[in-house]
Amino acid sequence: MGEAVSLGGFISLRRRHMGLTQEELAEKVGVSKSAIAKWETDGGIPDRDNLKRLSEIINVSVDDLHHIISHAGSGDNLDINITEDVIAVLESYGYKVTRENVEGSGFYEKRI
């Protein structure tokens, strides 16, 4: 089986497949070019409204994008550090995010 692609990798592949630059995609979505670059490098994920617009533009369902988000990496218990903004987006779509304090780090480890 192939390795799961990240949301950022998928957005980048779709954009290039459609022959769009980051700037052109940003204009269509209504965000900055740096937002597209951030998404494509997995520095963040689109909020709910931008995810919907992005899905329409790249002709992929929001459910498919959620599937990519939830299956990024390799396993069911993927351990990642994510920001509160990302948690808010996931929870707005009905995902349950549990938070465990990682001792001494000042961060939380999120299990999705």
SVG drawing of the C-alpha trace seen along z (x, -y; Angstrom):
<svg xmlns="http://www.w3.org/2000/svg" viewBox="-20 -38 30 40">
<polyline fill="none" stroke="black" stroke-width="0.4" points="0.0,0.0 1.1,-3.6 1.9,-6.0 -1.0,-8.3 -0.6,-11.9 -1.0,-14.9 -3.7,-17.5 -0.9,-19.9 0.6,-17.5 -2.9,-16.8 -3.7,-20.5 -0.3,-21.0 -0.8,-18.0 -4.4,-19.1 -3.3,-22.7 -0.5,-21.7 -2.7,-19.1 -5.1,-22.0 -2.2,-24.1 -2.7,-26.8 0.0,-28.8 -0.3,-29.3 -1.3,-32.9 -4.0,-31.9 -5.5,-29.4 -5.3,-32.0 -7.3,-34.4 -10.0,-31.8 -10.3,-30.8 -10.1,-34.4 -7.0,-34.1 -3.4,-35.2 -0.7,-33.3 1.1,-32.8 -2.0,-31.0 -1.9,-28.6 1.9,-28.1 1.2,-27.4 -1.5,-24.9 0.7,-23.1 3.6,-22.8 1.3,-21.5 1.9,-24.6 -1.9,-24.8 -5.2,-23.8 -7.9,-25.9 -10.8,-27.0 -14.2,-25.6 -15.3,-28.2 -12.0,-28.1 -12.0,-24.3 -15.5,-24.4 -14.4,-26.9 -11.2,-25.0 -13.1,-21.8 -15.3,-23.4 -12.4,-24.9 -10.3,-21.8 -13.4,-19.6 -13.1,-17.4 -15.7,-16.9 -15.2,-18.2 -15.6,-14.7 -12.7,-13.6 -10.6,-16.4 -11.6,-15.3 -10.6,-11.8 -7.2,-13.0 -6.9,-15.0 -7.9,-12.1 -5.7,-9.5 -2.6,-11.6 0.5,-9.8 0.4,-6.1 -1.8,-5.0 -5.0,-5.2 -3.2,-6.7 -1.3,-9.4 0.5,-11.6 1.0,-15.2 1.2,-18.6 -1.4,-20.9 -2.6,-24.4 -5.8,-25.4 -7.0,-26.8 -6.6,-23.4 -8.4,-21.8 -11.3,-24.3 -11.6,-23.5 -11.6,-19.7 -14.2,-20.0 -16.4,-22.3 -16.7,-19.3 -17.5,-16.9 -14.1,-15.4 -13.4,-14.6 -9.9,-15.7 -8.5,-14.5 -5.7,-16.5 -3.0,-15.1 -0.5,-17.3 3.1,-16.4 5.0,-17.0 7.4,-20.0 6.8,-21.0 4.1,-23.6 2.3,-21.9 -0.5,-19.4 -0.2,-16.2 -3.4,-15.8 -4.7,-12.3 -7.0,-12.4"/>
</svg>
